[in-house]
Amino acid sequence: MSEWDYIIVGGGSAGSVMANRLSARSGNRVLLIEAGPDMPHGEIPPEISSSYPGVAYFDPRFHWTELKVTTQPKRHNDPSYAPPRRSYEQARIMGGGSSINGQLFNRGAPTDFDGWRDLGVAGWGWDDVLPYFKKAERDLDFPESDWHGDEGRILVRRLFEEQWTGHTHAARKALEAAGYDYIEDQNGAFRDGFFPLTISNAFDRRVSAAVGYLDPPTRRRPNLTIMAETRVSEILFNGLKATGVRIQPKAGGAQDLQAAREVVVCSGALHSPAHLLRAGIGPAGHLKALGIEVRHALAGVGQNLQDHPSVSASAYLPAEHRLMRDDVRHMHLGWRFSSNLHEAPAGDMFAAQITKSAWHDLGKRLGSFLVWVNRTYSTGEVKLATKDWRDEPAVDFGLCSDRRDVDRLADGFRRTAAIMMSDAMRHVAKDPFPTAYTEQVRSIAKVTTRNKAITWLLGKAMDGPEAVRRMLIEKVITGGVSMRDLLEDAEALDTFVLANATGTWHASCTCRMGGDDDPMAVTDNQGRVRGVSGLRVVDASIFPTVPCANTNGPTIMSAEKIADRIVAA
Ligand SMILES: Cc1cc2nc3c(=O)[nH]c(=O)nc-3n(C[C@H](O)[C@H](O)[C@H](O)COP(=O)(O)OP(=O)(O)OC[C@H]3O[C@@H](n4cnc5c(N)ncnc54)[C@H](O)[C@@H]3O)c2cc1C
């Protein structure tokens, strides 16, 4: 077949849903193109299918390895300051982020989606999106509940207390002593408290969007073609109508493929706006500066980039409180709380309790809390670095560029520290210290013989005398920044937050949906790109604001919702 009705660009969380739902109509000829490798059922390697995701997070075989971003905000009083460039993992594999992510599967606050509706995105209020969250999932724990679906393609579950470690039990006691309620179902009524994290995982295996939506019967549909390891370099146009794509297969030269109805861009929040910009759709000044002819000026393309800024703290776990096996879940509890700062909505903050901080011998000895601002105000941008399709875009997250995010992250760090240093936790998780996903931490988290050897030595030293452990933490791990320094000095804590806040891989909002009168809207409420025809974006980039959630669930929900409208038309 050389012509399709729909060409889907990117087989990630959203692309997998779109491929399934659009090809469910036998009259639709659907082509799904993914740059990364495909791993059909039966061929999924253990590092992807494992319940422990910390290996897949940093495995370069499944990433866009050339991508570098800046996360820190610019300094208004120092224009010469350039934030450091850092790694930011984005998936390049069938299933996209859902194939390498932490498997947390949640929805966000009802007020997030009512906020989308109030921004002019008709039909996306909480009552409108809830049916699609339910449609996407099959909840193995609460199949009868009004909050849940029992027929969806993403199987979800939780780990209840009989599967927790000593670290998790201590965290529960500490959170209860601090006055937080235990909530059985994170995805039930949205309120403050702590809960067993809902995960997209069944039978101790990851359930990615590829596992759920590109299952063997779907792959056997004669009207669905899947091309893996094939990169789309260009969206083809006839005037203002998208007509197809140019592909760059791994072997062989470029080819042009025609889409009779639509090109559906599902390349994720960093790569989808780059496709539009290269096609001449975006801020006119930026396009002209790169020598790209403006096809349609759309100021919002690549703007409004959001993520959840986070910092963390870790502590040494004696052997009896660690995880006993390598391939089991390491994150058990989530904790939602309200900062009550800057008139932020309730439940604006989130923390995850982690019993194993990395796969290696050092990480196995460290229990952590990762805390993040779940309702952020800071925004950044995606621009093209060059007009060459081979080059990664220039990505500037500007995390914590809004003062309200700095204040709330600092407050979240203090609250987390109080839990870690409480009577219930201090004997279980010892010598707490501030941590961050620095380049050094990322580099040592790659599975190599060298990293195994280094972390084995560090692990042994951590198990040694207290004085050695403390020296190691101070001299090697934190570079001398202690919990006490940060808790006793508000300025030092601000500096720590500004220098160390990283995203939580929830890049979103760069082709945001919006109403007809919204000059920064890139897409309408069905993901259709404004000002052109035959072109849609469906992925995390269409969110108007990042919800108070990990973004896989909301991305899959959005794809389900838009696909439903397309096939109903
Ligand atoms: C390490 C990590 C951990 C995370 N943890 C969690 C978590 O625990 N819970 C959660 O809810 N969310 C988590 N997320 C975020 C979540 O997985 C993403 O928000 C979600 O997968 C985004 O889906 P998407 O469809 O927008 O993009 P993606 O899933 O990233 O899909 C985009 C796809 O397009 C492909 N592509 C890009 N450009 C091209 C091109 N030119 N040609 C062909 N194909 C192309 C990519 O290779 C990719 O497969 C995590 C993400 C990462 C990276």
The ligand as an SDF file (V2000), in Angstrom:
LIG
                    3D

 53 58  0  0  0  0  0  0  0  0999 V2000
   11.8790    8.0520   32.1040 C   0  0  0  0  0  0  0  0  0  0  0  0
   10.4180    8.4680   32.1560 C   0  0  0  0  0  0  0  0  0  0  0  0
    9.6670    8.1700   33.3010 C   0  0  0  0  0  0  0  0  0  0  0  0
    8.3230    8.5590   33.3500 C   0  0  0  0  0  0  0  0  0  0  0  0
    7.5290    8.1370   34.3940 N   0  0  0  0  0  0  0  0  0  0  0  0
    6.1840    8.2810   34.3070 C   0  0  0  0  0  0  0  0  0  0  0  0
    5.3050    7.6140   35.2050 C   0  0  0  0  0  0  0  0  0  0  0  0
    5.7180    6.8730   36.1050 O   0  0  0  0  0  0  0  0  0  0  0  0
    3.9700    7.7840   35.0370 N   0  0  0  0  0  0  0  0  0  0  0  0
    3.4610    8.5770   34.0480 C   0  0  0  0  0  0  0  0  0  0  0  0
    2.2390    8.7310   33.9720 O   0  0  0  0  0  0  0  0  0  0  0  0
    4.2600    9.2210   33.1900 N   0  0  0  0  0  0  0  0  0  0  0  0
    5.6040    9.0470   33.2680 C   0  0  0  0  0  0  0  0  0  0  0  0
    6.4070    9.5940   32.3110 N   0  0  0  0  0  0  0  0  0  0  0  0
    5.7860   10.4590   31.2890 C   0  0  0  0  0  0  0  0  0  0  0  0
    4.9220    9.7220   30.2770 C   0  0  0  0  0  0  0  0  0  0  0  0
    5.4340    8.4480   29.9910 O   0  0  0  0  0  0  0  0  0  0  0  0
    4.8060   10.5870   29.0400 C   0  0  0  0  0  0  0  0  0  0  0  0
    4.1950   11.8090   29.3930 O   0  0  0  0  0  0  0  0  0  0  0  0
    3.9670    9.9460   27.9410 C   0  0  0  0  0  0  0  0  0  0  0  0
    4.5030    8.7100   27.5760 O   0  0  0  0  0  0  0  0  0  0  0  0
    3.9310   10.9060   26.7500 C   0  0  0  0  0  0  0  0  0  0  0  0
    3.2620   10.2850   25.6860 O   0  0  0  0  0  0  0  0  0  0  0  0
    3.3080   10.9300   24.2380 P   0  0  0  0  0  0  0  0  0  0  0  0
    2.4580   10.1050   23.3830 O   0  0  0  0  0  0  0  0  0  0  0  0
    3.0270   12.3800   24.3640 O   0  0  0  0  0  0  0  0  0  0  0  0
    4.8360   10.8360   23.7910 O   0  0  0  0  0  0  0  0  0  0  0  0
    5.8050    9.5710   23.7700 P   0  0  0  0  0  0  0  0  0  0  0  0
    5.2220    8.4540   24.5340 O   0  0  0  0  0  0  0  0  0  0  0  0
    7.1540   10.0680   24.1290 O   0  0  0  0  0  0  0  0  0  0  0  0
    5.7850    9.1140   22.2440 O   0  0  0  0  0  0  0  0  0  0  0  0
    6.3800    9.8190   21.2050 C   0  0  0  0  0  0  0  0  0  0  0  0
    6.9280    8.7840   20.2180 C   0  0  0  0  0  0  0  0  0  0  0  0
    7.1900    9.4400   18.9860 O   0  0  0  0  0  0  0  0  0  0  0  0
    8.3830    8.9080   18.4510 C   0  0  0  0  0  0  0  0  0  0  0  0
    8.9410    9.9080   17.5390 N   0  0  0  0  0  0  0  0  0  0  0  0
    9.4020   11.1390   17.8430 C   0  0  0  0  0  0  0  0  0  0  0  0
    9.8300   11.7570   16.7370 N   0  0  0  0  0  0  0  0  0  0  0  0
    9.6420   10.8930   15.7140 C   0  0  0  0  0  0  0  0  0  0  0  0
    9.8990   10.9490   14.3120 C   0  0  0  0  0  0  0  0  0  0  0  0
   10.4620   12.0240   13.7320 N   0  0  0  0  0  0  0  0  0  0  0  0
    9.5820    9.8780   13.5420 N   0  0  0  0  0  0  0  0  0  0  0  0
    9.0050    8.7670   14.0960 C   0  0  0  0  0  0  0  0  0  0  0  0
    8.7570    8.6670   15.4190 N   0  0  0  0  0  0  0  0  0  0  0  0
    9.0580    9.7190   16.2110 C   0  0  0  0  0  0  0  0  0  0  0  0
    9.2500    8.6600   19.6650 C   0  0  0  0  0  0  0  0  0  0  0  0
   10.3090    7.7790   19.4000 O   0  0  0  0  0  0  0  0  0  0  0  0
    8.2500    8.1590   20.6870 C   0  0  0  0  0  0  0  0  0  0  0  0
    8.1460    6.7640   20.7070 O   0  0  0  0  0  0  0  0  0  0  0  0
    7.7470    9.2590   32.2490 C   0  0  0  0  0  0  0  0  0  0  0  0
    8.5130    9.5530   31.1110 C   0  0  0  0  0  0  0  0  0  0  0  0
    9.8390    9.1470   31.0500 C   0  0  0  0  0  0  0  0  0  0  0  0
   10.6400    9.4690   29.8090 C   0  0  0  0  0  0  0  0  0  0  0  0
  1  2  1  0
  2  3  1  0
  2 52  2  0
  3  4  2  0
  4  5  1  0
  4 50  1  0
  5  6  2  0
  6  7  1  0
  6 13  1  0
  7  8  2  0
  7  9  1  0
  9 10  1  0
 10 11  2  0
 10 12  1  0
 12 13  2  0
 13 14  1  0
 14 15  1  0
 14 50  1  0
 15 16  1  0
 16 17  1  0
 16 18  1  0
 18 19  1  0
 18 20  1  0
 20 21  1  0
 20 22  1  0
 22 23  1  0
 23 24  1  0
 24 25  2  0
 24 26  1  0
 24 27  1  0
 27 28  1  0
 28 29  2  0
 28 30  1  0
 28 31  1  0
 31 32  1  0
 32 33  1  0
 33 34  1  0
 33 48  1  0
 34 35  1  0
 35 36  1  0
 35 46  1  0
 36 37  1  0
 36 45  1  0
 37 38  2  0
 38 39  1  0
 39 40  1  0
 39 45  2  0
 40 41  1  0
 40 42  2  0
 42 43  1  0
 43 44  2  0
 44 45  1  0
 46 47  1  0
 46 48  1  0
 48 49  1  0
 50 51  2  0
 51 52  1  0
 52 53  1  0
M  END
$$$$
